[in-house]
């Protein structure tokens, strides 16, 4: 462990830094200054606390290519280049960057069991958090994202919050199944937003601010509560193309454009818009079993409530 303390005391590193190629049991701190070049921390397994760089990294950073059991903090400053944290499995808490990232960031390509926080600052470039499964809490970016953001392409069990700031570009949250609470964006979205292309079991809140562009929430089944937008939507909004079991509230503000809520069947309560709608509104093209309230405000354009059967109470 004496060599770890010596490396932790370094200020700047110019060149290639490889700390351990085997297994590490304990605390590992690589560099607390700036790194210019290639940094590979551990290629085996890490049991304990791992802090890679607390300053700036210019170049390529690969933290662990094996498994990590414990706490992993990659960079607390800024990263310019490519950052790959773990290509195996992570059990514990993972915090990648708390500053800004300019380039490509891939956090985990395996499975994550625990809490994962990717970036709390701004990201300019491509960000891919997890391509496997996530069990626990996943928070991708709490600042602004300029570019492409793909959170999880597998299944998510737990709480998923993608962006709490603004998103300029393309955002795809989960292409698999989500069991738990999913909140995509609490700010503004400029571009294309696709939340889940699989099934959602739990609560889904897409955007609580304004959306400029195309928003597709779920293309499969939703079991639970779905709220799409509580602000204004400018563009095309499609909530669910499969079946919905539970409560569905599409927009509580104003909609300018085309709004299609559900093209399948709805079992439960459906409230489409409580504000004003300018454009075309199609609520359900299939069957509705339960209570349906379309618009409580003004509608300018074409309104089609249900093109199938309605069993229950309908207030257009």
SULJO-V911208 format. One line per field, one symbol per residue. ss: DSSP state (2 for helix, 1 for strand, 0 for the rest). phi: phi as a letter, one per 20 degrees, with the letter a starting at -180 (. if undefined). psi: psi as a letter, one per 20 degrees, with the letter a starting at -180 (. if undefined). A space follows every 50 residues. Layout:
ss=???
phi=???
psi=???
This chain:
ss=02222222000111111111000111111110011111111100011111 11100011111111000111111110001111111100011111111000 11111111000111111110001111111100011111111000111111 11000111111110001111111100011111111000111111110001 11111110001111111100011111111000111111110001111111 10001111111100011111111000111111110001111111100011 1111110001111110
phi=.fffffffefeccdpdccecdddcdpdccecdddcdpdccecdddcdpdc cecdddcdpdccecdddcdpdccecdddcdpdccecdddcdpdccecddd cdpdccecdddcdpdccecdddcdpdccecdddcdpdccecdddcdpdcc ecdddcdpdccecdddcdpdccecdddcdpdccecdddcdpdccecdddc dpdccecdddcdpdccecdcecdpdccecdddcdpdccecdddcdpdcce cdddcdpdccecdddcdpdccecdddcdpdcceceddcdpdccecdddcd pdcdfcdddcdpdccf
psi=ihhhhghhiqgqpobpoofpjcqpobpoofpjcqpobpoofpjcqpobpo ofpjcqpobpoofpjcqpobpoofpjcqpobpoofpjcqpobpoofpjcq pobpoofpjcqpobpoofpjcqpobpoofpjcqpobpoofpjcqpobpoo fpjcqpobpoofpjcqpobpoofpjcqpobpoofpjcqpobpoofpjcqp obppofpjcqpobpoofpjcqpobpppfpjcqpobpoofpjcqpobpoof pjcqpobpoofpjcqpobpoofpjcqpobpoofpicqpobppofpjcqpo bpoofpjcqpobppo.
